Amino acid sequence: MTHHHSREEKTITSIAVIAIVAALAVLGIVVVMVAVTIPLHQQAEAAGCANGSHAFFQSRGSCFHP
């Protein structure tokens, strides 16, 4: 093996590690967004808001539309 070939392997490995870390970061963001969105949607339904709106003041029963 040449020194040049070893350098290419290290570069490919580094790129692969970066790609895996980036994919996990995106997956983490999606999980957080879903974890936040579902309870908001459930609160809106519990407050009697129409689909697509969120409960703003639960005690007043008011809804707001994004």
C-alpha positions as CSV (number, residue, x, y, z in Angstrom):
1,M,0.0,0.0,0.0
2,T,1.1,3.5,-0.7
3,H,1.0,6.4,1.6
4,H,-1.4,8.2,-0.8
5,H,-3.9,5.3,-0.6
6,S,-4.0,5.4,3.2
7,R,-4.7,9.2,3.1
8,E,-7.7,8.6,0.7
9,E,-9.1,6.0,3.1
10,K,-8.8,8.4,6.1
11,T,-10.6,11.1,4.0
12,I,-13.4,8.7,3.1
13,T,-13.7,7.5,6.7
14,S,-13.9,11.1,7.9
15,I,-16.6,12.0,5.4
16,A,-18.6,8.9,6.4
17,V,-18.4,9.8,10.0
18,I,-19.5,13.4,9.3
19,A,-22.4,12.1,7.2
20,I,-23.5,9.8,10.0
21,V,-23.3,12.5,12.6
22,A,-25.3,14.9,10.4
23,A,-28.0,12.2,9.8
24,L,-28.3,11.6,13.5
25,A,-28.6,15.3,14.1
26,V,-31.4,15.6,11.6
27,L,-33.2,12.6,13.1
28,G,-32.8,14.2,16.5
29,I,-34.4,17.4,15.3
30,V,-37.3,15.5,13.8
31,V,-37.9,13.6,17.0
32,V,-37.9,16.9,19.0
33,M,-40.3,18.5,16.6
34,V,-42.7,15.6,16.7
35,A,-42.4,15.4,20.5
36,V,-43.4,19.1,20.7
37,T,-46.0,19.2,18.0
38,I,-48.1,16.2,19.2
39,P,-48.8,17.6,22.7
40,L,-49.7,21.0,21.2
41,H,-52.1,19.4,18.8
42,Q,-53.7,17.4,21.7
43,Q,-54.1,20.6,23.8
44,A,-55.8,22.3,20.8
45,E,-58.2,19.4,20.4
46,A,-58.9,19.3,24.1
47,A,-59.7,23.1,24.1
48,G,-62.1,22.5,21.2
49,C,-60.0,24.3,18.6
50,A,-60.5,23.5,14.9
51,N,-57.9,21.5,13.0
52,G,-54.8,23.5,12.3
53,S,-55.1,25.8,15.3
54,H,-53.6,25.7,18.7
55,A,-54.9,26.5,22.1
56,F,-53.7,29.9,23.2
57,F,-55.5,30.5,26.5
58,Q,-56.9,27.2,27.6
59,S,-58.9,28.7,30.4
60,R,-60.7,31.0,27.9
61,G,-61.0,28.4,25.2
62,S,-59.5,30.8,22.7
63,C,-57.6,29.4,19.7
64,F,-55.1,31.0,17.3
65,H,-54.3,30.1,13.8
66,P,-50.7,30.0,12.7
